[in-house]
């Protein structure tokens, strides 16, 4: 009986991670506006990594030693993808020209649920039905609507992109691809491992971002609200959410968890519009709905292999 309940517990951990991630884009932008892109990201993930490592060692002595003994493919492969995701996402959020563009960047990042299902075919040997292409296509149309929501006409988007506005969108896409690959390889390489390396990945991400911060100095404006936002981001969407997701993709129902994440674009858009005080237009909401619908259809097109 106890064994039957384990997948449900681990899958629910993934759902909790999704809910916490729904607040990431909004608070990340708020912090980057006050502290600077690299400063905010470096502090969030360094703090999350240190607290996570200390908590893991306090909970079970020898946890740090077990992390070092994890498979090299898992440590270097998944670790590299994890760090790439962090750097690309925060750079995309920080480089967005305005808060309205942040919402579009967030939606592009949330292509990762559909991409996770797509990459699970070659990596985890999942089987797909033909309408997977339909689901991914709907998600891409949704992203296009979100990207054009801030322009007078869709035809004005391409000149804007070639004028330099494309970088935040491209970085958000890199983040989406990196996280979808991480989720699948985490399952393939780390599914049977005893212990999690997420706190170490968080710390390395923070240190890499800190080095980039030293190369590119930023000005920071510290306020009490910024301190509270920093603490919230480090403990909840950073440390706790990533640890929960790590458990879900390694030991839970990956296909179910990835499909449930279809709610994230809608949740993130809602939270971001409230926190950043940006009223999403019809195009943006339509884009969020299409991204979510695309993820649902993509999920329905896949069946888990035995």
C-alpha positions as semicolon CSV with decimal commas, in nm:
position;residue;x (nm);y (nm);z (nm)
1;X;0,000;0,000;0,000
2;X;0,278;0,239;0,092
3;X;0,457;0,172;-0,236
4;X;0,142;0,261;-0,433
5;X;0,124;0,599;-0,268
6;X;0,480;0,704;-0,348
7;X;0,428;0,808;-0,712
8;X;0,130;1,021;-0,606
9;X;0,337;1,196;-0,339
10;X;0,621;1,268;-0,577
11;X;0,382;1,384;-0,848
12;X;0,216;1,624;-0,603
13;X;0,561;1,762;-0,526
14;X;0,587;1,855;-0,893
15;X;0,248;2,028;-0,880
16;X;0,365;2,234;-0,581
17;X;0,677;2,333;-0,777
18;X;0,460;2,448;-1,069
19;X;0,250;2,669;-0,841
20;X;0,561;2,831;-0,693
21;X;0,712;2,884;-1,037
22;X;0,401;3,073;-1,139
23;X;0,533;3,362;-0,928
24;X;0,890;3,355;-1,062
25;X;0,864;3,592;-1,360
26;X;0,682;3,865;-1,168
27;X;0,912;3,878;-0,865
28;X;1,221;3,830;-1,079
29;X;1,137;4,140;-1,281
30;X;1,054;4,340;-0,969
31;X;1,391;4,248;-0,817
32;X;1,594;4,307;-1,133
33;X;1,450;4,657;-1,164
34;X;1,578;4,741;-0,813
35;X;1,896;4,538;-0,779
36;X;2,002;4,474;-1,137
37;X;1,959;4,156;-1,341
38;X;2,282;3,979;-1,246
39;X;2,288;4,105;-0,888
40;X;1,937;3,980;-0,816
41;X;1,989;3,642;-0,981
42;X;2,330;3,584;-0,818
43;X;2,196;3,662;-0,471
44;X;1,882;3,451;-0,515
45;X;2,058;3,135;-0,624
46;X;2,366;3,166;-0,408
47;X;2,144;3,208;-0,103
48;X;1,915;2,926;-0,215
49;X;2,213;2,696;-0,274
50;X;2,377;2,767;0,062
51;X;2,052;2,722;0,256
52;X;1,965;2,409;0,056
53;X;2,304;2,246;0,116
54;X;2,293;2,330;0,487
55;X;1,939;2,191;0,517
56;X;2,029;1,871;0,331
57;X;2,331;1,808;0,553
58;X;2,134;1,885;0,868
59;X;1,857;1,646;0,765
60;X;2,092;1,360;0,675
61;X;2,460;1,372;0,755
62;X;2,674;1,277;0,460
63;X;2,439;1,433;0,204
64;X;2,717;1,650;0,061
65;X;2,946;1,351;0,019
66;X;2,670;1,159;-0,162
67;X;2,626;1,448;-0,406
68;X;2,990;1,425;-0,507
69;X;2,950;1,053;-0,575
70;X;2,656;1,094;-0,813
71;X;2,705;0,984;-1,173
72;X;2,931;1,224;-1,370
73;X;2,682;1,232;-1,659
74;X;2,413;1,347;-1,418
75;X;2,630;1,602;-1,238
76;X;2,786;1,759;-1,545
77;X;2,506;1,710;-1,797
78;X;2,210;1,807;-1,581
79;X;2,418;2,059;-1,388
80;X;2,522;2,236;-1,708
81;X;2,165;2,251;-1,837
82;X;2,044;2,379;-1,499
83;X;2,297;2,664;-1,496
84;X;2,224;2,751;-1,860
85;X;1,855;2,773;-1,781
86;X;1,910;3,007;-1,487
87;X;2,143;3,242;-1,673
88;X;1,926;3,255;-1,987
89;X;1,599;3,311;-1,800
90;X;1,725;3,593;-1,580
91;X;1,901;3,759;-1,869
92;X;1,577;3,745;-2,070
93;X;1,371;3,894;-1,788
94;X;1,626;4,164;-1,714
95;X;1,679;4,263;-2,079
96;X;1,308;4,298;-2,156
97;X;1,248;4,657;-2,262
98;X;0,937;4,700;-2,048
99;X;0,709;4,511;-1,815
100;X;0,467;4,425;-2,094
101;X;0,747;4,247;-2,281
102;X;0,825;4,053;-1,963
103;X;0,486;3,882;-1,992
104;X;0,569;3,766;-2,345
105;X;0,913;3,648;-2,231
106;X;0,745;3,449;-1,956
107;X;0,516;3,275;-2,204
108;X;0,807;3,179;-2,430
109;X;0,985;3,030;-2,130
110;X;0,674;2,824;-2,059
111;X;0,708;2,642;-2,388
112;X;0,910;2,396;-2,180
113;X;0,616;2,169;-2,084
114;X;0,543;2,092;-2,449
115;X;0,910;2,066;-2,534
116;X;0,961;1,829;-2,240
117;X;0,702;1,597;-2,389
118;X;0,861;1,626;-2,734
119;X;1,211;1,547;-2,608
120;X;1,082;1,256;-2,400
121;X;1,031;1,066;-2,727
122;X;1,401;1,025;-2,818
123;X;1,539;1,050;-2,463
124;X;1,293;0,839;-2,264
125;X;1,154;0,635;-2,554
126;X;0,800;0,762;-2,513
127;X;0,544;0,697;-2,788
128;X;0,358;0,982;-2,953
129;X;0,043;1,010;-3,162
130;X;0,023;1,240;-3,466
131;X;-0,153;1,523;-3,287
132;X;0,161;1,604;-3,088
133;X;0,248;1,833;-3,378
134;X;-0,088;2,007;-3,336
135;X;-0,024;2,069;-2,968
136;X;0,321;2,213;-3,027
137;X;0,186;2,420;-3,315
138;X;-0,083;2,575;-3,096
139;X;0,179;2,664;-2,835
140;X;0,393;2,837;-3,097
141;X;0,092;3,031;-3,227
142;X;0,021;3,136;-2,868
143;X;0,376;3,262;-2,828
144;X;0,347;3,453;-3,155
145;X;0,028;3,622;-3,031
146;X;0,200;3,713;-2,705
147;X;0,500;3,861;-2,887
148;X;0,279;4,070;-3,116
149;X;0,042;4,180;-2,839
150;X;0,249;4,491;-2,769
151;X;0,266;4,606;-3,133
152;X;0,011;4,790;-3,343
153;X;0,015;4,508;-3,594
154;X;0,177;4,168;-3,620
155;X;0,370;4,290;-3,925
156;X;0,563;4,536;-3,707
157;X;0,720;4,256;-3,506
158;X;0,995;4,148;-3,746
159;X;1,145;4,498;-3,785
160;X;1,141;4,531;-3,407
161;X;1,320;4,199;-3,368
162;X;1,590;4,285;-3,619
163;X;1,629;4,618;-3,440
164;X;1,757;4,440;-3,129
165;X;1,439;4,347;-2,943
166;X;1,481;3,978;-3,025
167;X;1,744;3,896;-2,763
168;X;1,508;3,860;-2,463
169;X;1,282;3,633;-2,671
170;X;1,574;3,420;-2,792
171;X;1,712;3,385;-2,439
172;X;1,367;3,281;-2,312
173;X;1,356;3,014;-2,585
174;X;1,704;2,892;-2,485
175;X;1,579;2,868;-2,126
176;X;1,274;2,667;-2,234
177;X;1,484;2,421;-2,434
178;X;1,743;2,387;-2,155
179;X;1,481;2,313;-1,889
180;X;1,294;2,060;-2,101
181;X;1,620;1,876;-2,171
182;X;1,714;1,895;-1,802
183;X;1,384;1,741;-1,697
184;X;1,425;1,445;-1,931
185;X;1,793;1,377;-1,868
186;X;1,732;1,415;-1,496
187;X;1,486;1,127;-1,522
188;X;1,719;0,921;-1,742
189;X;2,045;0,975;-1,552
190;X;1,923;1,049;-1,201
191;X;1,608;0,844;-1,162
192;X;1,777;0,572;-0,958
193;X;2,023;0,796;-0,774
194;X;2,005;0,827;-0,397
195;X;2,014;1,197;-0,319
196;X;1,959;1,526;-0,497
197;X;2,218;1,763;-0,640
198;X;1,974;2,052;-0,682
199;X;2,119;2,261;-0,393
200;X;2,464;2,227;-0,553
201;X;2,322;2,322;-0,894
202;X;2,162;2,629;-0,737
203;X;2,486;2,733;-0,571
204;X;2,689;2,692;-0,891
205;X;2,426;2,893;-1,080
206;X;2,456;3,172;-0,823
207;X;2,836;3,170;-0,841
208;X;2,836;3,182;-1,223
209;X;2,592;3,472;-1,216
210;X;2,809;3,638;-0,949
211;X;3,114;3,619;-1,174
212;X;2,913;3,773;-1,457
213;X;2,804;4,044;-1,213
214;X;3,169;4,130;-1,139
215;X;3,240;4,158;-1,511
216;X;2,935;4,380;-1,570
217;X;2,887;4,610;-1,267
218;X;2,531;4,714;-1,185
219;X;2,377;4,973;-0,956
220;X;2,140;4,845;-0,688
221;X;1,869;5,016;-0,484
222;X;1,801;4,831;-0,160
223;X;1,460;4,864;0,006
224;X;1,276;4,663;0,269
225;X;1,041;4,520;0,007
226;X;1,342;4,416;-0,204
227;X;1,482;4,223;0,093
228;X;1,151;4,043;0,145
229;X;1,122;3,962;-0,226
230;X;1,479;3,831;-0,229
231;X;1,409;3,605;0,070
232;X;1,087;3,477;-0,088
233;X;1,253;3,405;-0,424
234;X;1,552;3,228;-0,267
235;X;1,350;3,002;-0,038
236;X;1,036;2,922;-0,234
237;X;1,052;2,947;-0,619
238;X;1,428;2,879;-0,612
239;X;1,530;2,628;-0,345
240;X;1,202;2,458;-0,255
241;X;1,042;2,447;-0,600
242;X;1,349;2,304;-0,773
243;X;1,396;2,038;-0,506
244;X;1,030;1,939;-0,539
245;X;1,055;1,928;-0,919
246;X;1,371;1,719;-0,897
247;X;1,182;1,460;-0,690
248;X;0,886;1,466;-0,928
249;X;1,079;1,410;-1,252
250;X;1,301;1,138;-1,104
251;X;1,047;0,938;-0,904
252;X;0,700;1,061;-0,998
253;X;0,491;1,043;-1,314
254;X;0,695;1,264;-1,549
255;X;0,436;1,275;-1,827
256;X;0,157;1,367;-1,586
257;X;0,366;1,631;-1,407
258;X;0,484;1,785;-1,734
259;X;0,125;1,797;-1,860
260;X;-0,007;1,955;-1,538
261;X;0,242;2,232;-1,591
262;X;0,013;2,358;-1,870
263;X;-0,142;2,576;-1,598
264;X;0,185;2,763;-1,546
265;X;0,155;3,006;-1,842
266;X;-0,189;3,116;-1,727
267;X;-0,085;3,133;-1,362
268;X;0,235;3,322;-1,443
269;X;0,050;3,571;-1,665
270;X;-0,208;3,636;-1,395
271;X;0,046;3,678;-1,113
272;X;0,278;3,889;-1,327
273;X;-0,001;4,121;-1,435
274;X;-0,098;4,175;-1,070
275;X;0,252;4,217;-0,926
276;X;0,390;4,424;-1,215
277;X;0,062;4,614;-1,258
278;X;0,040;4,546;-1,629
279;X;-0,299;4,488;-1,787
280;X;-0,261;4,197;-2,032
281;X;-0,433;4,259;-2,363
282;X;-0,659;4,019;-2,548
283;X;-0,367;3,896;-2,758
284;X;-0,161;3,807;-2,454
285;X;-0,442;3,619;-2,282
286;X;-0,522;3,438;-2,607
287;X;-0,155;3,346;-2,633
288;X;-0,150;3,211;-2,278
289;X;-0,461;3,001;-2,344
290;X;-0,313;2,859;-2,665
291;X;0,016;2,773;-2,495
292;X;-0,178;2,593;-2,222
293;X;-0,407;2,418;-2,471
294;X;-0,109;2,312;-2,676
295;X;0,051;2,151;-2,370
296;X;-0,271;1,962;-2,294
297;X;-0,296;1,827;-2,649
298;X;0,072;1,736;-2,644
299;X;0,020;1,541;-2,323
300;X;-0,278;1,353;-2,466
301;X;-0,069;1,251;-2,765
302;X;0,186;1,066;-2,551
303;X;0,159;0,740;-2,361
304;X;0,414;0,620;-2,110
305;X;0,631;0,333;-2,219
306;X;0,643;0,032;-1,991
